[in-house]
């Protein structure tokens, strides 16, 4: 049976399960999986304490927090699949009340995120009872960027956000940019803890169809499939991907975030008839990359006029948008001698 316990992003990996037990990754750990009978690979995650820390430090209005939580889940699912040292960045730029979402994952385990929004416009939507993801985002773009470092070219996929959700936009990204059959589920909720305290939780799962058998690669309903040009009976009917879509459609939002279910148990529920294999989980943490040295380097790139404009009460104070940590500097360090 599954061991139920609280796991935070800063705890070590859980102990090795005993014979007859399932391993239980717990919160803030991504679980890669494979269903070889369907040629499907994917990842599942439940975010708990780490996500709550990211959202709570900014005291976002609830609709904004829900949007950013979805961005965090999607970023973690995709970022932990990187096989090199680098960064995966999700960013939206739109004309809606929530005009920017940014979430970036730095390998091997660091996530940070923030949202930029118009508080008055968000409040107006709430007052009108028209708060939904599409209204909050408005029209614009979703950019998904893979950054392999200063000596490598960035790869970026752009998806138009116009009347679609983040989940739908992610499907469009995979269909257009990678041309890999992909499906995913994202969900966000607040959990009421003992004593009435509330904590943000989010969960997600995505799966991709990566067939190796030639006959599966020729299915007419897949991107690039050449099944339309073959005679009926040339290869047996194979509905592996359609079966995956059907199974994913049965996932209830509550299952994705329920800490008593967990990623492994949910995967077993979905795929036990075919057999599902899980791999070593990947721990993720609320960890910002800002530092005194990085901010100092940024300020040294300012002109003297920009430095003077940044002075308040005799000091330069810079606050990180992601983690809200404040850094203070002496203006004289960045101004010409005698200025």
Secondary structure, 3 states (H helix, E strand, C coil): CCCCCCCCCCCCCCCCCCCCCCCCCCCCEEEEEEEHHHCEEEEEEEECHHHHHHHHCCCCCHHHHHHHHHHHHHHHHHHCCCCCCCEEEEEEEECCCCCEEEEEEECCCEEEEEEECCHHHHHHHHHHCCCCHHHHHCEEEEEEEEECCCCCCCEEEEEEEECCCHHHHHHHHHHHHHCCCEEEEEEEEEEECCCCCEEEEEEEEEEEECCCCHHHHCCCCCCCCCHHHCCCCCCCCCCHHHHHHHHHHCCCHHHHHCCCCHHHHHHHHHHCCCCCEECCCEECEECCCCCHHHHHHHHCCCCHHHHHHCEECCEEEEECCCCCCEEEEEHHHHCCCCC
